[in-house]
Amino acid sequence: NGFEEIESRYNNYFDVVSSNIPFGDVSAFDFGFTKSKEKAKQQSTRAIHNYFFIKGVDTLREGGILAFITSQGVMNSPQNEIIRQWLMYNTNFVSAVRLPNNLFVDSANTEVGSDLIVLQKNSAKTELTEDEKLFVKSSFLSSGVVTNSYFKNTQRIVHTKGSLDTDQYGKPAMVFLHEGGVSGMANDLGIMLKDDFSNRLNLEFFEQNQFQSPIHQLQSSSQS
């Protein structure tokens, strides 16, 4: 079934939610979100990728891990600041890595910008770190490119070269390529994730809230 049909008894349930999520201006029908008093939940139903993030966090227990590959629009778009702010006040930021545009050329014969985002649920937060504040904000560059403020420093972009070009909608965009093949991409990504996990992933928090039964994992999908 589509992710929007998951039963409410699975809220605050899973240890891990992971997916290469769908994206686009496809709406999701979720009565609970539509009637929610939280504006971020209401708005998330208008775009399936935003919905997956908030719904995914809802299904996680405290300390649980969300890991999604998604389009760059989730982090770049100024319209999504309300979504990113909700995420940062309900999770701890673990990692965000911008993947090279040629990552999927061999498997899907397409060049597309995508991000890997890893979050750890913490719904009791009262303040944000400096990196979390950057995650929320979009930046407008002099070139006309709109990007997430966290990626203005290119240390978390897997690439060997970058250039100014246009995206699939004809708007100015930075295109990042990696010339080292899949193994080179994997090596660079691994270095970034190892650093982020060692500095930000709270394993003690994860273990404190873990179910006594075997680990519950949800690899989400949608029919939308």
Secondary structure, DSSP 8 states (H G I E B T S, - for coil): --GGG--GGGTTTEEEEEEE---SS-----HHHHT-S-HHHHHHTTSHHHHHHHHHHHHEEEEEEEEEEEETHHHH-GGGHHHHHHHHHHEEEEEEEEE-TTTTHHHHS----EEEEEEEE-TT-----HHHHHHH-EEE-TTS-EEEGGGGSGGGB--SEEEEEE-TTS-EEEEEE-TTHHHHHHHHHHHHHHHHHHHH--HHHHHHT--SSS--EEE-----
